Amino acid sequence: MTENQPDRVRAARLAFRDILARDGLTVMPGGFSPLYARMAEVIGFECYFVAGSQMSSFLYGVPDTGIMGLRDIVDHARHVAARTDIPIFLDADTGFGNAVNVHYAVQEIIRSGVAGLQIEDQEAPKKSGTSAGRRCIGTEEAVGKIRAAVAARDEIAPDFVICARTDLIGSEGGGYEQAVERCIAFVENGGADFVWLGSVETREQLAEACERIPAPVLALWGGGAPAPTLEEYEALGVRIALYPVVAAKAGLEASWQVMNDLKERGTPALDDWNKSCSESRWGRADAQLLHGAEKIRELEENFLTEDAQRDYDSTWGH
């Protein structure tokens, strides 16, 4: 039996399906936090990815090796989905076990309000999809997990999107041809809505994979620099160009630079940083806008008693 979905949640899921149905390319940035997701929406991106590696890193300070559990990501995903209207695509790692675990994991994730999820085909405990040491389960087991995910979805929220991911390229005993064949099986036998093909090393392979796989392809580049441009990705047939850690990594790098500079030079480092942000062509990030701070004033005015109203005219802040 399907469950009632808030209108905004269903709208986001239908919007995600519309994105996948396009002939052209869609760019999806990623990171981990509600604030970054809201930032992506304000900037004009149409969807956002919550990466397991970045949840592990920024919420727990641990590597992307399957340490986070289902409850961790469901709770965090709920916060992200609540703060934006664009579709949120969630990294569900390996589905937290076998096909039985996948069934319950998918239904819990659906209830968080996100628009879709990906399940990868690594053995547990997993590794980062871009790290050495990966080992994948067999095709039959991997397809069974996707079938379980699709069946669990169909029971309660048919609009929700299921992505099947393979990390076979670069894994133990894996390679490009096995990865493409597995992606085809994910769609034809598993019922996946689209596939994530990781670590493709050449443009020729990417074009061939997009031609052979009977579903939209999300690609993550694994070849040498330079990576394909957005125009190249589109011409090669890719439908989702994912930059899974761009928001979080940029924040990490900026913090590293500024704090080192502060330690070395003191307050001039902060003056220089503030100046560079103010002079940016995009201006400074408006935290009040991203937080939705105006909502607080609205709630106070509408619902607080007169003596509980705050004095904003004679007080000040930064």
For each residue, the residues with C-beta under 8 A, 3 or more apart:
1: 155 156
2: 155 156 157 158
3: 111 156 157
4:
5: 9 10 13 157 159
6: 9 10 113
7: 10 11
8: 11 12 85
9: 5 6 12 13 81 113 115
10: 5 6 7 13 14 159
11: 7 8 14 15 85
12: 8 9 15 16 81 85 86 87 88 113 115
13: 5 9 10 16 17 87 115 116 157 159 160 161
14: 10 11 17 18 159
15: 11 12 18 19 46 47 86 87 115
16: 12 13 19 20 47 87 89 115 116 161
17: 13 14 20 21 159 161 193
18: 14 15 21 22
19: 15 16 22 26 46 47 87 240
20: 16 17 161 193 194 216 239 240
21: 17 18
22: 18 19 26 239
23:
24: 234 239
25: 230 233 234 238 239 240 241
26: 19 22 46 47 239 240 241
27: 45 230 241 243
28: 45 46 47 48 49 89 218 240 241 242 243
29: 40 45 48 49 243 246 247
30: 48 49 50 51 54 242 243 244 245 246 247 248
31: 36 37 48 49 50 51 54 245 246 247 248 249 251
32: 36 50 51 54 55 57 58 59 76 247 248
33: 36 37 58 80 247 248
34: 37 38 79 80 82 83 84
35: 38 39 83 290 291
36: 31 32 33 39 40 48 247 248 251
37: 31 33 34 40 41 48 50 80 83 84 86 88
38: 34 35 41 42 83 84 290 292
39: 35 36 42 43 247 285 290
40: 29 36 37 43 45 48 84 86 247
41: 37 38 44 45 48 84 85 86
42: 38 39 289 290
43: 39 40
44: 41
45: 27 28 29 40 41 48 86
46: 15 19 26 28 86 87
47: 15 16 19 26 28 86 87 88 89 115
48: 28 29 30 31 36 37 40 41 45 80 84 86 87 88 89
49: 28 29 30 31 88 89 90 91 242 244
50: 30 31 32 37 54 55 73 76 77 80 88 89 90 91 114
51: 30 31 32 54 55 91 244 245 248
52: 55 56 64 68 73 91 92 93
53: 56 57 64 91 128 244 245
54: 30 31 32 50 51 57 58 244 245 248
55: 32 50 51 52 58 59 60 68 72 73 76 91
56: 52 53 59 60 62 63 64 65 67 68
57: 32 53 54 60 61 62 63 64 248 252
58: 32 33 54 55 61 248
59: 32 55 56 68 72 76
60: 55 56 57 67 68 72
61: 57 58
62: 56 57 65 67 68
63: 56 57 67 128
64: 52 53 56 57 126 127 128 131
65: 56 62 125 126 127 128
66: 93 94 124 125 126
67: 56 60 62 63 125
68: 52 55 56 59 60 62 72 73 93
69: 72 73 96
70: 73 74 96 104 105 108
71: 74 75
72: 55 59 60 68 69 75 76
73: 50 52 55 68 69 70 76 77 90 91 92 93 109
74: 70 71 77 78 108 109 111 112
75: 71 72 78 79 112
76: 32 50 55 59 72 73 79 80
77: 50 73 74 80 81 88 90 109 112 113 114
78: 74 75 81 82 112 113
79: 34 75 76 82 83
80: 33 34 37 48 50 76 77 83 84 88 114
81: 9 12 77 78 84 88 112 113 114 115
82: 34 78 79 113
83: 34 35 37 38 79 80 292
84: 34 37 38 40 41 48 80 81 88
85: 8 11 12 41
86: 12 15 37 40 41 45 46 47 48
87: 12 13 15 16 19 46 47 48 114 115 116
88: 12 37 47 48 49 50 77 80 81 84 113 114 115
89: 16 28 47 48 49 50 114 115 116 117 118 161 163
90: 49 50 73 77 109 112 114 116 117 118
91: 49 50 51 52 53 55 73 117 118 244
92: 52 73 95 96 105 106 109 117 118 119
93: 52 66 68 73 96 119 120 126
94: 66 97 119 120 121 122 123 124 126 145
95: 92 99 101 102 105 106 119 145 149
96: 69 70 92 93 101 102 105
97: 94 100 101 102 105 124
98: 101 102 141 145
99: 95 102 103 141 144 145 147 148
100: 97 103 104 148
101: 95 96 97 98 104 105
102: 95 96 97 98 99 105 106 119 145 148 149 152
103: 99 100 106 107 148 149 151 152
104: 70 100 101 107 108 152
105: 70 92 95 96 97 101 102 108 109
106: 92 95 102 103 109 110 117 148 149 152 153 162
107: 103 104 110 111 152 153 155 156
108: 70 74 104 105 111 112
109: 73 74 77 90 92 105 106 112 114 117
110: 106 107 114 152 153 156 157 160
111: 3 74 107 108
112: 74 75 77 78 81 90 108 109
113: 6 9 12 77 78 81 82 88
114: 50 77 80 81 87 88 89 90 109 110 117
115: 9 12 13 15 16 47 81 87 88 89 160 161
116: 13 16 87 89 90 160 161 162 163 193
117: 89 90 91 92 106 109 114 149 160 161 162 163
118: 89 90 91 92 163 164 165 196
119: 92 93 94 95 102 145 146 149 162 163 164 165
120: 93 94 126 129 165 166 167 196
121: 94 136 137 142 145 164 165 166 167 168 182
122: 94 126 127 129 134 135 136 137 167 171
123: 94 126 135 136 137
124: 66 94 97
125: 65 66 67
126: 64 65 66 93 94 120 122 123 134
127: 64 65 122 131 132 133 134
128: 53 63 64 65 131
129: 120 122 134 165 167 198 199 220
130: 198 199 220 222
131: 64 127 128 134
132: 127 170
133: 127
134: 122 126 127 129 131 167 170 171 172 174
135: 122 123 171 172
136: 121 122 123 142 166 167 168 171 172 174
137: 121 122 123 141 142
138: 141 142
139: 142 143 181 182 185
140: 143 144
141: 98 99 137 138 144 145
142: 121 136 137 138 139 145 146 164 166 182 186 190
143: 139 140 146 147 185 186 189 190
144: 99 140 141 147 148 190
145: 94 95 98 99 102 119 121 141 142 148 149
146: 119 142 143 149 150 162 164 186 190 191 192
147: 99 143 144 150 151 189 190 191
148: 99 100 102 103 106 144 145 151 152
149: 95 102 103 106 117 119 145 146 152 153 162
150: 146 147 153 154 162 190 191 192
151: 103 147 148 154 155
152: 102 103 104 106 107 110 148 149 155 156
153: 106 107 110 149 150 156 157 158 160 162
154: 150 151 158
155: 1 2 107 151 152
156: 1 2 3 107 110 152 153
157: 2 3 5 13 110 153 160
158: 2 153 154
159: 5 10 13 14 17
160: 13 110 115 116 117 153 157
161: 13 16 17 20 89 115 116 117 193 194
162: 106 116 117 119 146 149 150 153 191 192 193
163: 89 116 117 118 119 192 193 194 195 196 218
164: 118 119 121 142 146 183 186 187 190 192 194 195 196
165: 118 119 120 121 129 195 196 197 198
166: 120 121 136 142 169 179 182 183 186 195 196 197 198
167: 120 121 122 129 134 136 170 171 174 198 199
168: 121 136 171 174 175 178 179 182
169: 166 174 175 176 179 197 198 199 200 201 222
170: 132 134 167 174 199 222
171: 122 134 135 136 167 168 174
172: 134 135 136
173:
174: 134 136 167 168 169 170 171 178 179
175: 168 169 178 179
176: 169 179 180 200 201 205 209
177: 180 181
178: 168 174 175 181 182
179: 166 168 169 174 175 176 182 183 197 209
180: 176 177 183 184 197 208 209 212 213
181: 139 177 178 184 185
182: 121 139 142 166 168 178 179 185 186
183: 164 166 179 180 186 187 195 197 209 213 215 217
184: 180 181 187 188 212 213 214
185: 139 143 181 182 188 189 190
186: 142 143 146 164 166 182 183 189 190 192 195 215
187: 164 183 184 190 191 192 195 213 214 215
188: 184 185 214
189: 143 147 185 186
190: 142 143 144 146 147 150 164 185 186 187
191: 146 147 150 162 187
192: 146 150 162 163 164 186 187 195 215
193: 17 20 116 161 162 163 215 216
194: 20 161 163 164 215 216 217 218 239 240
195: 163 164 165 166 183 186 187 192 213 215 216 217 218
196: 118 120 163 164 165 166 218 219 220 242
197: 165 166 169 179 180 183 200 206 209 213 217 218 219 220
198: 129 130 165 166 167 169 220 222
199: 129 130 167 169 170 220 221 222
200: 169 176 197 205 206 209 219 220 221 222 223
201: 169 176 205 222 223 224
202: 205 206 223
203: 206 207 223 228 232 236
204: 207 208
205: 176 200 201 202 208 209
206: 197 200 202 203 209 210 219 228 236 237 238
207: 203 204 210 211 236 237
208: 180 204 205 211 212
209: 176 179 180 183 197 200 205 206 212 213 217 219
210: 206 207 213 217 219 236 237 238
211: 207 208 237
212: 180 184 208 209
213: 180 183 184 187 195 197 209 210 217
214: 184 187 188
215: 183 186 187 192 193 194 195
216: 20 193 194 195 239 240
217: 183 194 195 197 209 210 213 237 238 239 240
218: 28 163 194 195 196 197 238 239 240 241 242
219: 196 197 200 206 209 210 233 238 240 241 242
220: 129 130 196 197 198 199 200 242 244
221: 199 200 227 228
222: 130 169 170 198 199 200 201
223: 200 201 202 203 227
224: 201
225:
226: 229
227: 221 223
228: 203 206 221 232 233 236
229: 226 232 233
230: 25 27 233 234 241
231: 234 235
232: 203 228 229 235 236
233: 25 219 228 229 230 236 238 241
234: 24 25 230 231 237 238
235: 231 232
236: 203 206 207 210 228 232 233
237: 206 207 210 211 217 234
238: 25 206 210 217 218 219 233 234 241
239: 20 22 24 25 26 194 216 217 218
240: 19 20 25 26 28 194 216 217 218 219
241: 25 26 27 28 218 219 230 233 238
242: 28 30 49 196 218 219 220
243: 27 28 29 30 246
244: 30 49 51 53 54 91 220
245: 30 31 51 53 54 248 249
246: 29 30 31 243 249 250
247: 29 30 31 32 33 36 39 40 250 251
248: 30 31 32 33 36 51 54 57 58 245 251 252
249: 31 245 246 252 253
250: 246 247 253 254
251: 31 36 247 248 254 255
252: 57 248 249 255 256
253: 249 250 256 257
254: 250 251 257 258
255: 251 252 258 259
256: 252 253 259 260
257: 253 254 260 261
258: 254 255 261 262 269 270 273
259: 255 256 262 263
260: 256 257 263 264
261: 257 258 264 265 269 272 273
262: 258 259 265 266 267 269 270
263: 259 260
264: 260 261 269
265: 261 262 268 269
266: 262 269
267: 262 270 271
268: 265 271 272
269: 258 261 262 264 265 266 272 273
270: 258 262 267 273 274
271: 267 268 274 275
272: 261 268 269 275 276
273: 258 261 269 270 276 277
274: 270 271 277 278
275: 271 272 278 279
276: 272 273 279 280
277: 273 274 280 284 285
278: 274 275 283 284
279: 275 276
280: 276 277 283 284
281:
282:
283: 278 280 286
284: 277 278 280
285: 39 277 290
286: 283 289 290
287: 290 291 293
288: 291 293 294
289: 42 286 292 293
290: 35 38 39 42 285 286 287
291: 35 287 288
292: 38 83 289 295
293: 287 288 289 296 297
294: 288 297 298
295: 292 298 299
296: 293 299 300
297: 293 294 300 301 312
298: 294 295 301 302
299: 295 296 302 303 304
300: 296 297 303 304 308 309 310
301: 297 298 304 309
302: 298 299
303: 299 300
304: 299 300 301 308 309
305: 308 309
306: 309
307:
308: 300 304 305
309: 300 301 304 305 306
310: 300 315
311: 314 315
312: 297 315
313:
314: 311
315: 310 311 312
316:
317:
318:
